[in-house]
């Protein structure tokens, strides 16, 4: 099947979330959001006497699946999406440098892989090479304006046929670009969640996303086109790069400011903001040692730059029209967040019917 994916949208949740034992309904993150996020890593193999002696999987960053609307339709069940794996470009650059350094030290670093969970919760996570589900004759495409974003188009049906518990952020319904952020009146102080795998903290049994809370520290300059990124007050670490940042819904707000009643993908983590601490000699009063520390602030690129990279990829690798097919059946699941104050309720992409199989 071509990378253009047929998807059914349903109100108030996804059948996948129910099938994968969704967390408590009081959660402020729609359960299916975590199934959009994957750990990106490599298999590192050491050799002794010319034979493999030790091999381990190492996470080097975070990625997420993003669905770019390719065929709009008033009927949500008839919309088509091009699905992409998204991460920070410096994650790819680090992987390439790691391969060169490993080869010089007699080690082997594999192709990029992602760790995904089978829908069957009794089955351990699977590490699958990106090239196994990426579209043929394609490669990573970087943002055309030099932003730290890279995308690769995916044949999402490959992952579904293998019964992996994966989902994607539907860009038209579940993501907020700069224009939508302005319409929502998002501002400093609004809450966010950072999803990812900091410090290579990966569970051996399942792909469990680490969720960290924070707040928007500065965004006004982005909204008035004076900056290309915004800041959040959240500790991020190596491994968080490429991870999605999600707006946290709130039921209350102070007078004169609207509450944020829906969760949206609003950006991607690219780095933390460091600060420099210098140790000064008491005897000479001269700087002796310089330390670089994590300030607790992180830089986030808005989804506009993800879309720009996808648009460029489509120009370089035009998609083919997929065959017509009926929409998959959806299993309704309970509402996990309060309904939005707007006239249109939140919708979520729902995968094909769940079946148990061994990857």
KAFEN-V487957 format. One record per run of one state. SS is the DSSP state (@ for helix, = for strand, . for the rest). FROM is the first residue (numbers start at 1). TO is the last residue. If there is no record, write none. Layout:
ss,from,to
SS,FROM,TO
SS,FROM,TO
//
This chain:
ss,from,to
.,1,3
=,4,6
.,7,7
=,8,11
.,12,14
@,15,19
.,20,30
@,31,34
.,35,36
=,37,48
.,49,50
=,51,71
.,72,75
@,76,78
.,79,79
=,80,87
.,88,88
@,89,104
.,105,106
=,107,109
.,110,112
=,113,116
.,117,117
=,118,118
.,119,125
=,126,129
@,130,133
=,134,134
.,135,140
=,141,142
.,143,149
=,150,154
.,155,155
@,156,161
.,162,163
=,164,164
.,165,168
=,169,170
@,171,174
=,175,175
.,176,177
@,178,183
.,184,190
=,191,196
.,197,197
@,198,200
.,201,209
=,210,218
.,219,219
@,220,223
.,224,228
=,229,233
.,234,243
=,244,247
.,248,264
=,265,280
.,281,286
=,287,302
@,303,316
.,317,346
=,347,350
.,351,359
//
